[in-house]
Amino acid sequence: MYLHIGKDCVINDKNIIGIFNLDYIGNTREYKALYKRLIEERKIEKSPEKQEKTLILTKDKNKEKAYLTNIGVYTIAKRFI
């Protein structure tokens, strides 16, 4: 099944590793290191909106990718179920 995460972006829900609320993890050392690595490796897709609320990590055939979206974690979780 596929999950709509905002704008024109749809991802396969079988590839999702985790869905994280940026209000809780946004200022952590681990998130900053992960974000920096994903930017350097060009493995991150950003929402065109400035206010990003959620980080979604995916992995498909050993390829890691992350998505930042302005849709909240709880809304995405409702769509996921």
N, C-alpha and C positions, 0 to 999 in steps of 0.2 A: 504494500500500500504506500501511497505517497502523502507527504505532509507539506502543506502550503505554509511558508514561513514569512510571507510578506512580498509585496510588489509582484513581480513575475517569477518568483523563486519557489520551486518545488523540489523536495528531496525525498529519496527513498527512505522510509522509516526503518528499514532493516539495517541501514548503514549507520544509524545514530549511535554514538558512544555515550554522549551525555548532553544534557541541556542545563545551562548554568545561568543563574540570575546575576547580572553584573553589579547590582546594588550590593550584593554580599561579597563577591570575589574581586570586584574591579580594582580595589586598592591593595590587593595582596601581592606579595613578592612573586609567588608562583604564577599568578595570572600575567603579571607584567613580563616575566621571562617567556611564558608561552606565547603571548601576543607578539613580542619582539621576534621570536623564532619564526612564527607563522608569517609575519610581514616579510622577513628576510627571504624565506623560502617561497614566497608568493602563493601561499596556501590559504588565504583568507578572502572571503567575499563580504563586502560591507554593504549595508543598506544605505541608500542615498540620503536618508534622514540623518540628522546630526545626533539625535538622542537614541543611542543604542541601549537596549535593555537586556538582551539575551545573547549568549554565546552558545552555538550548537556545534559540537564536534562530531565529525563523521569519519568513517574509514571504509574504503571500498577497494578491494584487491590490494591491500597493503599501502594504499594511498590515503594519506590523512588530509582532511580539509576542514576548515572552520567557517562558520557563517555568523555574522553579527546582524541582528535585526532589532527593529524598534517594537516588535510585538513582545508582550510580557510572557514570562515563563508559564504562568497559569493558563493563559489563552492557548499557548502552544501545547501544553499538557492536555487540555480539553480536546484539541484537535487530534492529538496522538492516540487517545484512548478509543 
